Amino acid sequence: MRAIRRFTVRPALPEPLAALGDLASNLRWSWHQETQDVFATVDAEAWKRSGKDPVKMLGEVSPARLTELAGDKKFRKRLELAAADLDQYLTGDRWFQQNAGDDAPAAIAYFSPEFGITSVLPQYSGGLGILAGDHLKTASDMGIPIIGVCLLYRHGYFRQALSFEGWQQETYPVLDPDGLPISLLREVDDTPVKVAIDVPGDTLVARVWVASVGRVPLLLLDSDVEENSLALREVTDRLYGGTTEHRLLQELLLGVGGVRAIRAYSRINGSPAPEVFHTNEGHAGFLGLERIRELSVEESGPRLDFDTALEVSRAGTVFTTHTPVPAGIDRFPRDLVAQYFGSTSPTPGVPVDRILALGEESYAGGDRGVFNMAVMGFRLAQRANGVSLLHGHVSRGMFNGLWPAFDEDEVPITSITNGVHAPTWVAPEVLTLADEVGADLDSEAADAFDVVDKIPGKKLWDTKRVLRQRLVDDARARLRASWLKRGAATAELGWIDNVLDPDVLTIGFARRVPSYKRLTLMLRDPERLKALLLHPERPIQLVIAGKAHPADEGGKKLIQEIVRFSDDPEVRHRIVFLPNYDIAMAQPLYPGCDVWLNNPLRPYEACGTSGMKAALNGGLNLSILDGWWDEWYDGDNGWAIPSADGVDDPDRRDDIEAHALYDLIESEVAARFYDLDPSGLPVRWLEMVRHTLKSLGPKVVSSRMLRDYTERLYVPAAQTSRLVNHDYKGAAALADWKQRVRAGWPAVRVDHVESAGLEDVPEMGGVMELRAFVSLGDLAPDDVDVQVVHGRVRGEDDLVDQVAQSLTLTENFEAGRYRFDGRLTLSRTGPFGYTVRVLPRNELLATPAELGVVTLA
Ligand SMILES: *Cc1c(COP(=O)(O)O)cnc(C)c1O
């Protein structure tokens, strides 16, 4: 019999154990080992059975056990301490309160289409969600006042299994919100909060759930409510599924509905309104339109004109782009967006033509038929970033069309390299080692990890073995379950007891399976791989995992290739594919690996974070120089697989890179791992582990990332936001000024430039006097910055390594002509060049490229 409806009944905890409920309902337990230990003490078996899900576990503990615990003085004391610790964590001053200063934002809203916080709340598909989860947890640890916004997907992302033939099977388990660690956002009179947005011919209603991520609330919008038609109830059915229109509805709910949910949350809790809105990838970009509606249309609002409202909203918006893969950019048919924002609109009163213009690919090579969410993201945010140095560079090239007058390196997209949340991703044993030598994982000091030198080699190595053993056990259990699902009988599976070996060099490779990540590069020469796996003295073993998007047949084929290879009785004890890569699998996987392999097609890996998690657990990276590895590989903290950039034939490129990979594994990686000293320690390997921890540790932790976001984006955004917001005059003036400057710009000219003062043969240290005569038409000298830009000359006359220096106004002529002077000191030898340019200048601009206009001599 099937139930027609299901729900979860929460236990009534005896009064003395009430704190267990508090501990379970704040997700801080998911990165706090001591709290997990308390749950394990309640009922070790039930804790394990529940998959370490406290809400589920508490529902299963027998009343008798609860009564027993209620009478157990020692347990009650422990519980009291845990509760006091949580309370202290939630209320005490942390980094932000001590360091951020008066300019810091009162609150920051962080929107993301997915959040990976714990396997108990499966609302993520991969790296983007995990990063968003780490962002919230770290913000909580640091006391940064963030509020997260997402949808509550009734099915989350799919669960992956394999068919007998090794083909990916997807299932979508139903999540019962009552069984999740979330609670409904309610008005003071206890009625559930509902947000509503108009869609063609209907109204989309959503309730709002709140997950407590330590100090950070995460709002989750859920369309599965009775007010909605059946079709609209399905809007939040699953992550990244369904038609284009379905996706548009999800993004409208996330962006527009998300802002409305925040307003309700602030109103009910009396918490400050966010001054900064951060969109993690383009999907939530519609939030900017809702903010413009609030400012320009809403009865109780300030009723600004569109351009002024845009300036106000832009000033406080940060946009992070996450992919250099053009197909990964979120785009909608323009007509569909026009239809939605036409007659009945989710943001009524905001002109549809202005909305369409925001998402238009109005640059050379752009497609006028689409509405591009990334392009809108850049236009609605004054500050934007990519997620590694290399990705910042690639993004500036990719979106140069939005600022065509500027060289790529002046495109206003900066970068902040991703990081990972150490308390979530570092194995407890490693944290204990770090603790013993007094390492402070949150320290800002570059030498914070140097204390790892104090850990004796034997201790380090023994710990690694414990972690490898745990991975081996976990992998065997998963493999057995997978084979049973694939149709094998238990009696056939004895071989699984000998799969993987806790003393063999273990290489991990787990990630989503888009083609650029090249899951099967290692299979390029199967015989060569076999030889590495089966090497008589220096074997390697491979643990592989990853999900293909349900619509990606190509990706599923790659998985099948790997599965078929690893099904072969000759090698199956040395290579495994584990289905259903998720947080629960990842947590023992990274620490259990000696080497983390990553072989994307450069430069399509925007950042990558799994290798960072491996590094923090003493794993060594073996990777193509892409994403974060391109930035922080130093020659000694792992290995760089040479990439055949510039080889156009993809087959040949794969061949070259695969063979480089095999060679590296054989002659460097395995050779070093098995090079033991007389006491049985791989001394040179451990040296590299220590160097990895010291050189990468302080950089890859997400506290570094959150400091960067706070100092470089959130605080400046809050400052500009306040300047334009306090009475909106700043914004109105800025909007007028921009219009005036854009209109007047065609008349701006550099008429001529004079220089004097240099010897015939210029020498280092020589000083050049510069005079630039410019025409500004109707613009005033205050509206512009006249600069000399100098640097090295490459090729014919290409300026590189440019430095810009402002010139000073010295003379006014009639008819809008001016003279600007400056002195330029020759500070480098070799080919030197300069030019003069005019840029718009206004203290409210985040960068001079913001208007996209510049005039060169
Ligand atoms: C870290 C992580 C990812 C992202 O890894 P990448 O290196 O960015 O591919 C994906 N899934 C899970 C479960 C993770 O823990």
The ligand as an SDF file (V2000), in Angstrom:
LIG
                    3D

 15 15  0  0  0  0  0  0  0  0999 V2000
   33.8010   20.3390   -3.3930 C   0  0  0  0  0  0  0  0  0  0  0  0
   32.6930   19.6060   -4.0230 C   0  0  0  0  0  0  0  0  0  0  0  0
   32.3710   19.8310   -5.3670 C   0  0  0  0  0  0  0  0  0  0  0  0
   33.1070   20.8360   -6.2160 C   0  0  0  0  0  0  0  0  0  0  0  0
   34.3370   20.3560   -6.6350 O   0  0  0  0  0  0  0  0  0  0  0  0
   35.0790   20.9710   -7.9150 P   0  0  0  0  0  0  0  0  0  0  0  0
   36.4990   20.7930   -7.6460 O   0  0  0  0  0  0  0  0  0  0  0  0
   34.7120   22.4160   -7.9760 O   0  0  0  0  0  0  0  0  0  0  0  0
   34.5990   20.2050   -9.0860 O   0  0  0  0  0  0  0  0  0  0  0  0
   31.3310   19.1120   -5.9330 C   0  0  0  0  0  0  0  0  0  0  0  0
   30.6390   18.2110   -5.2080 N   0  0  0  0  0  0  0  0  0  0  0  0
   30.9120   17.9600   -3.9240 C   0  0  0  0  0  0  0  0  0  0  0  0
   30.1040   16.9580   -3.1850 C   0  0  0  0  0  0  0  0  0  0  0  0
   31.9450   18.6530   -3.2840 C   0  0  0  0  0  0  0  0  0  0  0  0
   32.1920   18.4210   -1.9970 O   0  0  0  0  0  0  0  0  0  0  0  0
  1  2  1  0
  2  3  1  0
  2 14  2  0
  3  4  1  0
  3 10  2  0
  4  5  1  0
  5  6  1  0
  6  7  2  0
  6  8  1  0
  6  9  1  0
 10 11  1  0
 11 12  2  0
 12 13  1  0
 12 14  1  0
 14 15  1  0
M  END
$$$$
